[in-house]
Amino acid sequence: MSKPTDLPESFAPLKDLEWQKITIGKSAASVWQIALRDGNSVFLKSEANHPLAELPGEIERLNWLTKMGFKSPRVIDAEQSADRVWLLMSAVPGSDLTHLRDKPELFIRAYSQGLKRMHALDPRQCPFDHSIKARIALGTQRAAAKLVDESDFDQDWIGSTAEDVIAWLNVNKPTESELIVTHGDPSAPNILSDDERFSGMVDCTRLGTADVWQDLSIACRSIAYNVGQEHVRPFLDLYGVEWNAEKFRFYNTLDALY
């Protein structure tokens, strides 16, 4: 189903298997789930190859998470040509948290479990810098390369340009707390649960050391969207942090560049 026509030769054994295109999420990459004959699945991700392509960085991050023993996809194989980058990954047990929308208490519990596990990793061993300075710099490069989708800006920024967002970010930088290992884009589709408990994280392209609100801001927004604003406070209580309106707005605005 919707198999790529330019599949690298090394992935040829996958051609005759059952493919399903994954459409949830807003990644620039194409993603397929491929059913193996033994009943298991693998995932194939492909992206156009350019200087700001994200898949090479995701490969590095997944290999680092494997080294750390964290629950995330394992890199099975990777290929790169002049035109495209390909990443073949193992599946993570469970389903994404959107499948728990009708059970908000379990939804926020698994969410909190996952972020706590990620944030407990040793930042001294993490080689990926996602501080405010680094993220604005990369966002500026993305804007210059016309990779920022201005049509997808939230209501506060409708009609604005990426340059408007960057100017606001540079003026409104909050003071960063101690930098920890963050996922970078922990929306509900990227957090998995199995038997109603956290089982792993996917789409780890933006993993790096940052303020905790890099993750909490996106998580709170995703919780409000999926199960209701009234569950944001209980989630923060489970995580063990107070609401921070300044950082919530800043990091969600920063996310607009990605």
Secondary structure, DSSP 8 states (H G I E B T S, - for coil): ----TT--GGGGGGTTSEEEEE-SS--SSEEEEEE-TTS-EEEEEEEE--TT-SHHHHHHHHHHHHHHT-SS--EEEEEE-SSEEEEEEE--SSEEGGGGTT-HHHHHHHHHHHHHHHHTS-GGG---B--HHHHHHHHHHHHHTT-S-GGG--GGGTT--HHHHHHHHHHS-----S-EEE-S---GGGEEEETTEEEEE---TT-EEE-THHHHHHHHHHHHHHH-GGGHHHHHHHHT----HHHHHHHHHHHTT-
